[in-house]
Amino acid sequence: RQAYSGTLSMLILSELRRNTGTGVELSCLIESISTTNPRIEWKKITNDGPSYVYFGKKISGGLENRAVIREPATLLITNATRSDTAKYRCEVTAADDQKSFDELVIDLVVRVRPVVPKCSVPQSVPFGKSAELSCVEEEGFPKSQYQWFKNREEIPDDPKTSLMFFNSSYTLNAETGTLKFIAVRKEDTGEYYCRAKNDAGYAECPAQQMEVYDINVVGIALGVLVRGFFSSQKQTGNNYKVPAKGDGVDYVRTEDEGDFRHKSSFVI
């Protein structure tokens, strides 16, 4: 749209979006003017207030070595960075014209592609237990959203919407990158990786294997029986000696005091 329809008029661009590391052109076009040498100024407007970008025919501030003026008033940023995201105001003063002053404001949003996210996937989880997978990326702008994949298949937000994940019990937060299994199943075993994405692009972490294993219920039951037998012998006051190593039996003390397991089969 035009800011003014008289002798001094400019082309307004309401918003520009560019990826980081590329050139950005903020157009401030003067269609007709009577003043020979109008005064051109550019200001960067942030939450801290306005600051000069172009004043007295010189580029200043953080753009001093990264911007030029394309006649008569267009600002060209040659290497845009995330810190350049702001509002920019072009001000034109034409002393000899009927309208001596006009201005325009452009919103510049410099997008930054995400870097490879940091992913955490547990290597092994007991059947029926909970598990949490995390994905974090902090360089992208705007803020990254997250997707999780299992064996190269995208994991949906709601498992009930997919036949492949229908029986899984999990919650997926696309804002934080957290995938939480309430109770894992054997079918949840697989390779998992995360994708961080925004308007500028995406990046993925390497796939990591998660295995769901069965707890050895028989081994636990035998351990309880052995501990219970030792405890009963102590309570009755009977002296008890660990039997000599018999054929096919090899007792080994585990990390838990008083807990024994066997390397070979034996009968209780």
C-alpha positions as CSV (number, residue, x, y, z in Angstrom):
1,R,0.0,0.0,0.0
2,Q,1.1,3.6,-0.4
3,A,1.8,5.8,2.6
4,Y,0.9,9.0,0.8
5,S,-0.6,9.8,-2.5
6,G,0.9,13.3,-3.0
7,T,4.3,14.4,-4.3
8,L,6.1,12.2,-1.8
9,S,5.0,8.5,-1.8
10,M,6.5,5.3,-0.7
11,L,5.9,1.6,-1.3
12,I,5.1,-0.2,2.0
13,L,6.0,-3.8,2.8
14,S,4.2,-4.9,5.9
15,E,6.4,-7.9,6.7
16,L,9.5,-9.7,5.4
17,R,10.8,-13.1,6.3
18,R,14.2,-14.4,5.4
19,N,16.4,-17.3,6.5
20,T,19.5,-16.6,8.4
21,G,22.7,-16.1,6.4
22,T,21.0,-14.7,3.4
23,G,20.4,-11.2,2.0
24,V,17.3,-9.2,3.1
25,E,16.0,-6.2,1.2
26,L,13.8,-3.7,3.1
27,S,12.3,-1.6,0.3
28,C,11.6,2.1,0.9
29,L,10.7,3.5,-2.5
30,I,10.1,7.1,-3.3
31,E,7.9,7.3,-6.4
32,S,8.0,11.1,-6.9
33,I,9.7,13.9,-5.1
34,S,10.6,17.6,-5.8
35,T,13.4,17.8,-3.2
36,T,16.8,17.2,-4.7
37,N,18.5,15.7,-1.6
38,P,15.9,14.3,0.7
39,R,17.1,13.1,4.2
40,I,16.9,9.4,4.6
41,E,17.0,7.7,8.0
42,W,16.5,4.1,9.1
43,K,15.8,3.1,12.7
44,K,15.6,-0.3,14.3
45,I,12.8,-0.6,16.9
46,T,13.0,-3.2,19.6
47,N,11.6,-3.5,23.1
48,D,14.5,-1.3,24.3
49,G,13.3,1.5,22.0
50,P,14.5,2.8,18.6
51,S,18.2,3.0,17.5
52,Y,19.8,4.4,14.4
53,V,20.6,2.0,11.6
54,Y,21.3,4.6,8.9
55,F,21.9,8.3,9.8
56,G,24.0,11.0,8.2
57,K,24.4,8.8,5.1
58,K,26.2,6.1,7.2
59,I,25.3,2.7,8.4
60,S,25.7,2.3,12.2
61,G,25.1,-0.1,15.0
62,G,25.1,-3.9,14.5
63,L,24.6,-3.5,10.8
64,E,27.7,-1.3,10.2
65,N,29.5,-4.0,8.2
66,R,26.5,-6.0,7.0
67,A,24.3,-3.5,5.3
68,V,24.2,-0.9,2.5
69,I,21.7,1.6,1.2
70,R,20.4,1.0,-2.3
71,E,19.4,4.4,-3.8
72,P,17.4,6.2,-3.0
73,A,16.3,4.7,0.3
74,T,16.2,0.8,0.3
75,L,18.1,-0.9,3.1
76,L,19.9,-4.1,2.0
77,I,21.2,-6.4,4.8
78,T,23.8,-8.6,3.2
79,N,24.1,-11.3,5.9
80,A,21.0,-11.5,8.1
81,T,21.2,-13.1,11.6
82,R,18.6,-13.9,14.2
83,S,19.5,-10.7,16.1
84,D,18.2,-8.6,13.2
85,T,14.6,-9.6,13.9
86,A,12.8,-6.4,14.7
87,K,10.7,-3.6,13.3
88,Y,12.5,-1.2,10.9
89,R,11.3,2.4,10.2
90,C,12.3,4.3,7.1
91,E,11.9,8.1,7.5
92,V,12.1,10.5,4.5
93,T,12.3,14.2,5.0
94,A,11.7,16.4,1.8
95,A,11.9,20.0,2.7
96,D,10.8,21.4,-0.7
97,D,7.7,19.2,-1.1
98,Q,4.2,19.8,-0.1
99,K,4.4,16.9,2.3
100,S,7.8,17.3,3.9
101,F,7.9,14.1,5.9
102,D,6.8,10.5,5.5
103,E,7.7,7.1,7.0
104,L,7.0,3.4,6.8
105,V,7.5,0.5,9.2
106,I,8.6,-3.1,8.1
107,D,8.5,-6.1,10.3
108,L,11.5,-8.3,9.7
109,V,11.6,-11.9,11.0
110,V,14.8,-13.7,10.4
111,R,14.2,-17.5,10.6
112,V,17.0,-19.8,11.9
113,R,17.0,-23.5,10.9
114,P,17.2,-25.9,13.8
115,V,20.4,-27.7,14.6
116,V,20.7,-31.4,15.3
117,P,18.6,-31.9,18.5
118,K,19.9,-33.7,21.6
119,C,18.0,-36.9,22.0
120,S,17.8,-39.3,25.0
121,V,16.4,-42.8,24.5
122,P,16.7,-45.5,27.2
123,Q,18.5,-48.6,25.9
124,S,16.4,-51.2,27.7
125,V,13.1,-51.0,29.7
126,P,11.4,-53.8,31.7
127,F,8.1,-54.9,30.3
128,G,5.2,-52.9,31.8
129,K,7.4,-50.2,33.2
130,S,7.3,-46.5,32.2
131,A,9.9,-44.9,29.9
132,E,10.6,-41.3,28.9
133,L,12.3,-40.2,25.6
134,S,13.5,-36.5,25.3
135,C,14.4,-34.3,22.5
136,V,15.9,-30.7,22.8
137,E,16.9,-28.1,20.3
138,E,17.5,-24.5,21.3
139,E,19.1,-22.7,18.2
140,G,16.1,-22.6,15.8
141,F,13.9,-19.6,15.4
142,P,11.0,-19.6,15.6
143,K,11.0,-22.1,18.4
144,S,11.2,-25.7,17.2
145,Q,8.3,-28.2,17.2
146,Y,9.1,-31.9,17.6
147,Q,8.2,-35.1,15.9
148,W,9.2,-38.7,17.0
149,F,9.7,-41.6,14.7
150,K,9.9,-45.4,15.4
151,N,11.5,-47.5,12.7
152,R,11.1,-44.6,10.4
153,E,7.3,-44.3,11.0
154,E,6.1,-41.1,12.5
155,I,4.5,-41.6,16.0
156,P,1.1,-39.8,16.0
157,D,0.1,-37.5,18.9
158,D,-2.8,-39.9,19.7
159,P,-1.9,-43.6,19.4
160,K,-5.6,-44.4,18.8
161,T,-5.4,-42.7,15.4
162,S,-3.0,-45.3,14.1
163,L,-3.3,-49.1,13.7
164,M,0.5,-49.5,14.2
165,F,0.4,-47.7,17.6
166,F,-3.2,-48.4,18.6
167,N,-2.2,-50.6,21.6
168,S,0.6,-48.4,22.8
169,S,0.1,-46.2,25.9
170,Y,2.1,-42.9,25.6
171,T,1.8,-39.2,25.6
172,L,3.7,-37.0,23.1
173,N,4.3,-33.3,23.6
174,A,5.3,-31.5,20.4
175,E,6.2,-28.4,22.3
176,T,8.7,-29.9,24.7
177,G,9.8,-32.9,22.6
178,T,9.0,-35.4,25.3
179,L,7.6,-38.9,24.5
180,K,6.4,-40.7,27.7
181,F,5.4,-44.4,27.7
182,I,3.0,-45.2,30.6
183,A,3.7,-49.0,30.4
184,V,5.9,-50.3,27.6
185,R,5.1,-53.5,25.6
186,K,7.3,-55.8,23.7
187,E,6.0,-54.2,20.5
188,D,7.5,-50.9,21.6
189,T,11.0,-52.2,21.0
190,G,12.6,-50.4,18.0
191,E,14.7,-47.6,16.7
192,Y,13.6,-44.1,17.8
193,Y,14.7,-40.7,16.5
194,C,13.4,-37.2,16.8
195,R,12.9,-34.3,14.3
196,A,13.0,-30.6,15.3
197,K,11.4,-28.4,12.8
198,N,10.3,-24.8,12.2
199,D,9.5,-22.5,9.2
200,A,13.2,-22.5,8.2
201,G,13.7,-26.2,8.0
202,Y,14.4,-29.2,10.2
203,A,17.1,-31.4,11.7
204,E,17.1,-34.9,13.1
205,C,19.1,-36.8,15.7
206,P,20.6,-40.3,14.9
207,A,18.3,-43.3,15.6
208,Q,18.7,-45.1,18.9
209,Q,17.5,-48.6,19.8
210,M,15.2,-49.1,22.8
211,E,14.5,-52.7,23.9
212,V,11.7,-53.9,26.1
213,Y,12.6,-57.1,28.0
214,D,10.7,-59.5,30.3
215,I,11.6,-59.6,34.0
216,N,12.8,-63.1,35.1
217,V,9.8,-64.0,37.3
218,V,11.1,-67.5,38.0
219,G,14.5,-66.2,39.1
220,I,12.8,-63.7,41.5
221,A,10.6,-66.5,43.0
222,L,13.6,-68.7,43.6
223,G,15.5,-65.9,45.3
224,V,12.6,-65.3,47.6
225,L,12.4,-69.0,48.5
226,V,16.2,-69.1,49.3
227,R,16.1,-66.0,51.4
228,G,13.0,-67.3,53.3
229,F,14.7,-70.6,54.0
230,F,17.8,-68.9,55.4
231,S,15.6,-66.5,57.5
232,S,13.6,-69.5,59.0
233,Q,16.8,-71.3,59.9
234,K,18.1,-68.3,61.8
235,Q,14.9,-67.7,63.6
236,T,14.7,-71.4,64.9
237,G,18.3,-71.2,66.2
238,N,19.4,-74.1,64.0
239,N,23.0,-74.0,62.8
240,Y,23.1,-74.0,59.0
241,K,26.0,-74.5,56.7
242,V,26.0,-73.8,53.1
243,P,26.1,-77.2,51.4
244,A,29.2,-78.2,49.6
245,K,29.2,-77.6,45.9
246,G,27.3,-80.5,44.3
247,D,27.1,-81.8,40.8
248,G,25.6,-79.3,38.4
249,V,25.1,-76.6,41.1
250,D,27.1,-73.4,41.3
251,Y,25.9,-70.8,43.9
252,V,26.9,-67.2,43.4
253,R,26.3,-64.3,45.8
254,T,24.7,-61.4,44.0
255,E,24.9,-57.7,44.9
256,D,22.0,-58.0,47.3
257,E,23.3,-59.4,50.6
258,G,22.0,-62.9,51.3
259,D,20.6,-63.3,47.7
260,F,21.8,-66.4,45.8
261,R,21.3,-67.3,42.2
262,H,22.6,-70.4,40.2
263,K,24.5,-70.9,37.1
264,S,23.3,-74.4,36.5
265,S,19.9,-76.0,37.1
266,F,19.0,-77.3,40.6
267,V,15.9,-78.5,42.3
268,I,14.2,-77.1,45.5
